[in-house]
Amino acid sequence: MKSVLKSKQFIFPCIATISVAMGIWASVSAQTQSQPAPPSFTRVKNPAEFKLQGKGEPSVLNQSEEPPGNRRAIIGSDDRIPMTSRKYPWSAVGKIEGVGDDGNYSCTGTLIAEDVVLTNAHCVVNPDTRKVSKAIAFLPNLINGVVRDQDDVAYATSVYYGTDFKQGTLEDYVDDWAVLKLDKPIGRKYGYLGWKSLPSSTLVGDTKRFALVGYSGDFPNPKKKGYEGLTAGESMTAGVHLECSILRQKDSLFYHNCDTTGGASGGAIITYIDGKYYIVALHSGWNKVNGLVLNRAVEMSRLDEWVRQNQ
């Protein structure tokens, strides 16, 4: 496996911890006046409906070797920088804006096929009420509150979520992943990432070989030096943490040190393997491990297991 940083090709997935943000869905409507009303979506059980069998490989677009921002903009101990590139592979990451039973919320998602987005189950199902969201929009490559083309904003038409949180314990978060079927194949334009289920012996360690991108609710602050041009406000530009690590595996979950806050849920942990970008884990939230606060992530073997069920 080749390090993201050594290759000088930085990949930035979306991170996420669900966050309620007032007026989010209104902002989607304002950006997409030409879009029809978002469809109601249904849960499917058959992976064949998502056409993911045999996939896991990324699209082949012209890759950018530019970092998404300037490392001089790092503020204090916060290692995130703004994700400002319109080029692949960062173009495959976007913001999720949804309407739940208790209001509007935002997360992060990543295209893994022409019309399929990977995110967290808790970005689809409220873990407390176990109610499914009423509507979900995906804003690809949102930078400073702007998508490349307003017509590219897509809506979920069907979903599959790995858990409905019925246990009410940390065990539920082992399957805190979901896939969204979109109403248009925007991955043809923005590209999509592959995924790989790799053994913990390959992933775990203070390797600084991974990167994570997420639309965190506290990032970016336009009052900070270097961020003055990002006037759309917090969660309207993704933050990227380069050179982070997956530190351990415990109870079928990975734990990592990539910087993230609410809104980054569903962000992919990505690396560069044999000339291509792959998702190797999915950020899910945080909890204490042996007294330390660490961010947790879903193993990609959970997605593989579901896809294999109907091959």
C-alpha positions in Angstrom: 0.0 0.0 0.0 1.3 3.4 -0.9 1.0 6.3 1.5 -1.3 9.1 0.5 1.3 11.7 1.3 4.3 10.0 -0.2 2.4 9.9 -3.5 1.6 13.6 -3.2 -1.9 12.8 -4.3 -4.2 13.7 -1.4 -7.6 12.1 -1.2 -10.3 13.6 0.9 -13.4 11.7 2.0 -16.3 13.0 3.9 -16.4 12.8 7.7 -19.5 13.0 9.8 -21.3 13.1 13.0 -24.9 14.0 12.5 -25.6 17.6 13.3 -28.9 19.5 13.3 -28.5 22.8 11.4 -31.4 25.2 11.0 -32.4 26.1 7.4 -30.3 23.5 5.7 -33.0 22.0 3.6 -34.1 25.5 2.7 -30.6 26.2 1.4 -30.9 23.1 -0.9 -34.2 24.4 -2.2 -32.7 27.8 -2.9 -29.8 26.3 -4.8 -31.9 23.9 -6.8 -35.0 25.9 -7.9 -35.0 24.1 -11.2 -35.1 20.7 -9.5 -38.4 18.8 -9.0 -39.7 18.1 -5.5 -37.5 15.5 -3.8 -39.0 12.1 -4.1 -39.9 10.0 -1.1 -37.6 7.0 -0.9 -37.9 3.4 0.2 -35.6 0.9 1.8 -34.5 -1.9 -0.4 -33.1 -5.3 0.7 -31.4 -6.6 -2.5 -27.9 -5.3 -3.2 -28.6 -6.0 -6.9 -30.7 -2.9 -7.0 -27.7 -0.8 -6.3 -25.6 -2.6 -9.0 -22.6 -2.8 -6.7 -21.7 -6.5 -7.3 -18.2 -6.9 -8.6 -17.5 -3.2 -8.0 -15.4 -1.6 -5.3 -13.2 -0.2 -8.1 -13.0 3.6 -8.6 -13.9 5.4 -11.7 -11.1 6.5 -14.1 -11.0 10.2 -14.4 -8.2 12.6 -14.8 -6.7 12.8 -11.3 -5.5 15.9 -9.7 -2.2 16.0 -7.9 -3.0 19.4 -6.3 -3.7 19.5 -2.6 -7.2 21.0 -1.9 -5.9 24.0 0.1 -2.8 25.6 1.4 -1.1 24.0 4.4 -0.1 27.4 5.7 -3.8 27.9 6.6 -3.6 25.3 9.4 -4.9 26.9 12.6 -3.4 25.8 15.9 -3.7 22.1 16.7 -6.6 21.7 14.1 -5.1 19.9 11.2 -8.0 20.4 8.8 -7.6 22.5 5.7 -10.3 23.6 3.3 -11.2 21.2 0.5 -11.3 23.7 -2.5 -10.5 21.5 -5.5 -13.1 20.7 -8.2 -10.9 17.9 -9.5 -11.2 14.1 -9.0 -10.9 12.4 -6.6 -12.1 15.2 -4.2 -15.0 15.9 -6.6 -16.6 12.6 -5.5 -17.2 13.9 -2.0 -20.3 15.9 -1.1 -22.5 17.2 1.6 -25.7 15.4 2.6 -28.6 17.5 3.7 -31.7 15.8 5.1 -35.0 16.3 6.8 -35.5 14.1 9.8 -38.3 13.6 12.3 -36.8 16.2 14.5 -35.6 18.8 12.0 -32.9 19.4 9.4 -29.5 17.9 9.6 -26.3 17.5 7.6 -23.7 14.7 7.0 -21.0 13.8 4.5 -21.1 11.3 1.7 -19.0 9.8 -1.1 -19.9 8.6 -4.5 -19.0 4.9 -4.9 -20.9 4.3 -8.2 -22.5 6.5 -10.8 -25.6 7.0 -8.7 -24.8 5.5 -5.3 -23.5 7.4 -2.3 -21.9 5.8 0.9 -22.6 7.4 4.2 -23.6 6.5 7.8 -26.8 4.7 8.8 -27.3 7.4 11.4 -27.4 9.9 8.5 -30.5 8.0 7.4 -32.1 6.7 10.6 -32.4 8.7 13.9 -30.6 6.4 16.4 -32.9 7.7 19.2 -36.3 7.4 17.6 -35.3 4.8 14.9 -37.4 6.8 12.4 -36.1 7.1 8.8 -35.4 10.6 7.3 -38.2 12.1 5.2 -35.9 13.4 2.4 -32.2 13.4 1.6 -30.2 15.5 -0.9 -26.6 15.1 -2.0 -24.6 18.2 -3.0 -21.5 17.0 -4.8 -18.2 18.8 -4.3 -19.8 21.7 -2.4 -17.3 24.5 -1.9 -18.1 27.7 -0.2 -21.8 26.9 -0.4 -21.7 26.4 -4.2 -21.9 23.2 -6.4 -20.4 23.2 -9.8 -23.8 23.0 -11.4 -27.1 23.4 -9.6 -28.7 20.6 -11.8 -26.2 18.2 -10.3 -27.8 18.3 -6.8 -29.3 14.8 -6.5 -31.9 13.2 -4.3 -32.1 9.8 -2.7 -34.8 7.6 -4.2 -34.0 4.4 -2.3 -31.7 3.5 0.6 -30.2 0.6 2.5 -28.9 1.0 6.0 -26.8 -1.5 7.9 -28.5 -1.0 11.2 -31.7 0.6 12.7 -30.0 1.0 16.1 -32.5 -1.4 17.8 -29.9 -2.6 20.3 -29.2 0.8 21.7 -25.6 -0.1 22.3 -22.2 0.4 20.7 -22.7 -2.9 18.9 -25.2 -1.1 16.5 -22.4 1.1 15.2 -20.5 -1.8 13.8 -22.9 -1.5 10.9 -23.3 2.2 10.9 -23.2 2.5 7.2 -25.8 3.2 4.5 -25.9 3.5 0.7 -28.2 6.0 -1.1 -29.5 5.4 -4.6 -29.6 8.8 -6.4 -32.1 10.0 -9.0 -29.3 10.9 -11.4 -25.9 9.3 -12.4 -23.8 12.3 -11.3 -20.8 10.0 -10.8 -20.2 10.0 -14.5 -19.3 13.7 -14.1 -17.8 13.8 -10.6 -16.2 10.3 -10.5 -16.5 7.8 -7.7 -14.2 6.1 -5.3 -13.6 2.4 -4.9 -13.4 0.6 -1.5 -11.3 -2.2 -0.1 -11.7 -4.4 2.9 -8.1 -4.7 4.3 -6.9 -6.6 7.3 -6.2 -4.6 10.5 -2.6 -5.6 10.3 -2.3 -3.5 7.2 -4.3 -0.5 8.4 -3.6 -0.1 12.1 -0.6 1.9 13.3 0.6 5.5 13.6 1.3 5.5 9.8 -0.1 8.9 8.8 -1.1 7.4 5.5 -4.8 8.3 5.4 -7.0 11.3 4.9 -10.5 12.3 5.9 -12.8 15.0 4.5 -16.0 16.1 6.1 -18.5 19.0 6.2 -18.1 19.7 9.9 -20.5 22.1 11.6 -17.6 24.1 13.0 -15.5 24.5 9.9 -14.4 26.7 8.3 -14.4 29.9 10.3 -14.0 32.8 7.8 -12.6 35.0 10.6 -9.5 32.8 10.7 -6.4 33.9 8.8 -6.3 32.3 5.4 -10.1 31.4 5.4 -11.4 34.9 4.7 -12.7 34.0 1.3 -14.9 31.2 2.6 -17.8 33.5 3.3 -20.6 30.9 3.0 -20.1 29.9 6.6 -19.5 26.7 8.5 -20.3 23.3 7.0 -20.4 24.9 3.5 -16.8 23.8 2.7 -15.4 20.5 3.7 -12.4 20.3 6.0 -9.6 17.8 5.1 -7.2 16.2 7.6 -4.1 14.8 5.8 -1.7 12.3 7.3 -4.0 10.9 9.9 -4.0 7.3 11.2 -6.1 4.3 12.1 -4.8 3.5 15.6 -6.5 0.4 16.7 -9.3 -2.2 16.1 -11.6 -3.1 19.0 -15.0 -4.9 19.0 -15.2 -4.9 15.2 -14.6 -1.2 14.9 -11.6 0.9 13.9 -10.5 3.9 15.9 -8.7 6.8 14.3 -7.2 10.2 15.0 -8.5 12.2 12.0 -9.9 15.6 13.1 -13.7 15.8 12.8 -16.7 17.3 14.5 -20.5 17.1 13.9 -21.5 17.1 10.3 -18.6 15.0 9.2 -20.4 11.7 9.8 -20.3 9.5 6.8 -16.9 10.8 5.7 -14.7 8.2 4.1 -11.2 7.4 5.3 -9.2 7.1 2.1 -5.8 6.1 0.9 -3.9 5.6 -2.4 -3.3 2.1 -3.5 -1.6 1.0 -6.7 -2.4 4.3 -8.4 -6.0 4.5 -7.3 -8.0 6.0 -4.5 -10.0 3.6 -2.2 -12.1 4.0 0.9 -10.8 1.7 3.7 -13.0 2.8 6.5 -16.0 5.0 7.2 -16.0 7.6 10.0 -18.9 7.1 12.4 -18.5 9.1 15.6 -16.5 8.8 18.8 -16.3 7.1 22.1 -13.8 6.3 24.8 -11.3 3.4 24.4 -9.2 2.6 27.5 -9.9 6.1 28.8 -8.9 7.8 25.6 -11.4 9.7 23.4 -11.0 8.4 19.8 -13.0 8.6 16.6 -14.5 5.4 15.5 -14.9 4.0 12.0 -16.8 1.2 10.3 -14.8 -1.6 8.6 -15.5 -1.9 4.9 -15.9 -5.7 5.3 -19.4 -4.9 6.5 -20.3 -3.4 3.1 -18.6 -6.3 1.4 -20.6 -8.9 3.4 -23.9 -7.3 2.3 -22.9 -7.1 -1.4 -21.9 -10.7 -1.4 -25.3 -11.8 -0.1 -26.8 -11.7 -3.6 -23.9 -12.4 -5.9 
